[in-house]
Amino acid sequence: MSANEYGVKAIRVKNLSTDKLRANPHNPRMLFDREPLDVLRESIKRVGILVPLTVYQEKRTGHYVILDGQRRWICAQQIGLGRIPVNEVAEPTLVQNVVTMFQIHKLREDWELMPTALKLDLLMRELKETKEKPLAELTGLEEAVVVRCKKLLSYPKRRARSPVLGDTFLPPNPLLNFGRVGKRAVRPDSMS
């Protein structure tokens, strides 16, 4: 099992209307810190979007779904950009979608542990794979992080209503809460 086996295939680069794009429902990143968004928004105001977003067109709806670039999209909407550059790729399978997210984001700021665990759980169910080493190789996570995610997933789940995330499955231990403590984090759809 390798990440290359689950990669997506590029189709073309083009400009799309911001209203044709949708957030990826499989993006484990649910909260965005306000300060870095402010910096990014000011940069886009000055020089535009220099790195195209990576998107695929969902056959079922016709919408373009973001694989990479959700923060750029949010900022573009906030400053009223009508069109933005995108690199269109073929619609991925569910596993390709999640693996691509892991591969894109592994060099950036780490995701919170609970959303990471939930997406790892999805991969384990889809691939019927539970061994730490292959999962670490596939996702780019350290084996120790895979172990921590699996441990977190082993706790009984409870359904909770979060003012930020809505209906969410949370671990029973409040010390394992996945929100950012001490940071001004916002949910993407509350940015406008």
C-alpha positions as CSV (number, residue, x, y, z in Angstrom):
1,M,0.0,0.0,0.0
2,S,1.6,3.3,-1.1
3,A,0.5,6.9,-1.3
4,N,1.3,6.9,-5.1
5,E,-1.3,4.2,-5.5
6,Y,-4.0,6.5,-4.1
7,G,-2.8,9.8,-5.8
8,V,-5.1,12.0,-7.9
9,K,-4.5,12.8,-11.6
10,A,-4.2,16.4,-12.8
11,I,-6.5,17.5,-15.7
12,R,-5.9,21.2,-16.3
13,V,-5.3,24.7,-14.7
14,K,-8.1,27.2,-15.2
15,N,-9.9,30.1,-13.5
16,L,-13.2,29.4,-11.7
17,S,-15.9,31.5,-10.1
18,T,-15.6,31.4,-6.3
19,D,-19.2,30.5,-6.0
20,K,-18.7,27.2,-7.9
21,L,-16.3,25.9,-5.3
22,R,-17.3,23.9,-2.2
23,A,-15.3,23.0,1.0
24,N,-14.2,19.4,1.1
25,P,-16.5,17.4,3.5
26,H,-13.5,15.1,4.2
27,N,-11.1,17.9,5.3
28,P,-10.3,17.1,8.9
29,R,-9.3,20.7,9.4
30,M,-12.4,22.2,10.9
31,L,-11.1,25.4,12.5
32,F,-8.8,28.1,11.1
33,D,-6.9,30.6,13.2
34,R,-8.0,34.1,12.5
35,E,-4.6,35.8,12.5
36,P,-3.0,33.7,9.7
37,L,-6.2,34.2,7.7
38,D,-5.9,37.9,8.1
39,V,-2.3,37.8,6.9
40,L,-3.2,35.6,3.9
41,R,-6.2,37.9,3.0
42,E,-3.9,40.9,3.0
43,S,-1.4,39.1,0.8
44,I,-4.1,38.1,-1.7
45,K,-5.3,41.7,-1.8
46,R,-1.8,42.8,-2.7
47,V,-0.6,40.2,-5.2
48,G,-3.6,37.9,-5.8
49,I,-3.6,34.1,-5.5
50,L,-0.2,32.9,-6.7
51,V,-0.7,29.2,-6.1
52,P,-3.8,27.7,-7.7
53,L,-6.2,25.8,-5.5
54,T,-6.5,22.0,-6.2
55,V,-10.0,21.0,-6.9
56,Y,-12.1,18.2,-8.5
57,Q,-15.5,18.3,-10.1
58,E,-18.0,16.1,-8.3
59,K,-19.9,14.2,-10.9
60,R,-23.0,13.9,-8.7
61,T,-23.5,17.6,-8.2
62,G,-21.3,19.3,-10.7
63,H,-19.7,21.4,-8.0
64,Y,-15.9,21.8,-7.7
65,V,-14.7,20.5,-4.4
66,I,-11.4,21.8,-2.8
67,L,-8.6,19.4,-2.1
68,D,-6.1,22.1,-1.3
69,G,-6.6,25.8,-0.8
70,Q,-9.6,26.2,1.4
71,R,-8.0,29.1,3.3
72,R,-7.2,30.9,0.0
73,W,-10.8,30.4,-1.1
74,I,-12.2,31.8,2.1
75,C,-10.0,34.8,1.8
76,A,-10.9,35.3,-1.9
77,Q,-14.6,35.3,-1.0
78,Q,-14.0,37.8,1.9
79,I,-12.3,40.3,-0.4
80,G,-14.8,39.8,-3.2
81,L,-12.6,38.0,-5.8
82,G,-14.9,36.7,-8.5
83,R,-12.6,34.2,-10.1
84,I,-9.6,32.3,-8.8
85,P,-7.0,30.0,-10.4
86,V,-7.5,26.3,-9.8
87,N,-5.7,23.1,-10.8
88,E,-8.4,20.6,-11.7
89,V,-7.7,17.0,-10.9
90,A,-9.8,13.9,-11.6
91,E,-12.5,13.1,-9.0
92,P,-10.9,11.0,-6.4
93,T,-12.3,8.0,-4.6
94,L,-13.1,8.4,-0.9
95,V,-9.7,6.9,0.0
96,Q,-7.8,9.0,-2.6
97,N,-9.5,12.1,-1.2
98,V,-8.5,11.4,2.4
99,V,-5.0,10.2,1.5
100,T,-4.4,13.3,-0.7
101,M,-5.5,15.5,2.2
102,F,-2.9,13.8,4.5
103,Q,-0.2,14.1,1.9
104,I,-0.9,17.7,1.1
105,H,-1.0,18.8,4.8
106,K,1.7,16.6,6.3
107,L,4.4,19.3,5.7
108,R,2.2,22.1,7.2
109,E,0.8,22.8,10.6
110,D,-0.5,19.6,12.2
111,W,-4.2,18.9,12.3
112,E,-5.8,18.6,15.6
113,L,-5.7,15.0,16.9
114,M,-9.4,14.2,17.0
115,P,-10.2,15.2,13.4
116,T,-7.0,13.3,12.3
117,A,-8.2,10.2,14.2
118,L,-11.7,10.4,12.6
119,K,-10.2,10.5,9.1
120,L,-7.7,7.7,10.0
121,D,-10.7,5.7,11.2
122,L,-12.4,6.2,7.8
123,L,-9.3,5.0,6.0
124,M,-9.0,1.9,8.3
125,R,-12.6,1.0,7.5
126,E,-12.4,1.6,3.8
127,L,-9.0,-0.2,3.4
128,K,-9.6,-2.8,6.1
129,E,-6.2,-1.9,7.4
130,T,-5.3,-1.4,11.1
131,K,-1.6,-1.9,11.3
132,E,0.3,1.2,12.3
133,K,3.2,1.0,9.8
134,P,1.2,0.8,6.6
135,L,-1.1,3.5,7.8
136,A,1.8,5.7,8.7
137,E,3.4,5.2,5.3
138,L,0.1,5.9,3.5
139,T,-0.7,9.1,5.4
140,G,2.7,10.5,6.2
141,L,1.9,10.5,9.9
142,E,4.4,9.2,12.4
143,E,3.6,5.7,13.7
144,A,3.3,7.2,17.2
145,V,0.6,9.5,16.0
146,V,-1.3,6.6,14.4
147,V,-1.1,4.8,17.7
148,R,-2.4,7.9,19.6
149,C,-5.3,8.2,17.0
150,K,-6.2,4.6,17.4
151,K,-6.2,4.9,21.2
152,L,-8.4,8.0,21.0
153,L,-10.8,6.1,18.7
154,S,-11.0,3.2,21.2
155,Y,-12.8,5.4,23.8
156,P,-16.6,5.3,23.8
157,K,-18.0,8.0,21.6
158,R,-20.7,10.4,22.7
159,R,-22.7,12.8,20.5
160,A,-22.3,16.4,21.5
161,R,-23.6,19.8,20.3
162,S,-20.7,22.2,19.9
163,P,-21.4,25.9,19.3
164,V,-18.5,25.9,16.8
165,L,-18.7,22.5,15.1
166,G,-22.4,21.6,15.4
167,D,-23.3,17.9,16.0
168,T,-20.0,16.1,16.5
169,F,-18.8,12.9,18.0
170,L,-16.4,13.8,20.8
171,P,-14.2,11.7,23.1
172,P,-15.6,11.3,26.6
173,N,-12.6,12.9,28.2
174,P,-12.8,16.7,28.1
175,L,-9.0,16.8,28.2
176,L,-9.0,15.2,24.8
177,N,-11.1,17.9,23.3
178,F,-9.8,18.8,19.8
179,G,-10.5,22.5,19.8
180,R,-7.6,24.9,19.9
181,V,-7.0,26.2,23.4
182,G,-6.0,29.9,23.7
183,K,-6.2,30.6,20.0
184,R,-8.9,32.6,18.2
185,A,-10.1,29.8,15.9
186,V,-13.1,30.0,13.6
187,R,-15.1,27.6,11.6
188,P,-14.8,28.2,7.8
189,D,-18.5,28.8,7.3
190,S,-18.5,31.5,10.0
191,M,-15.9,33.6,8.3
192,S,-18.1,36.0,6.4
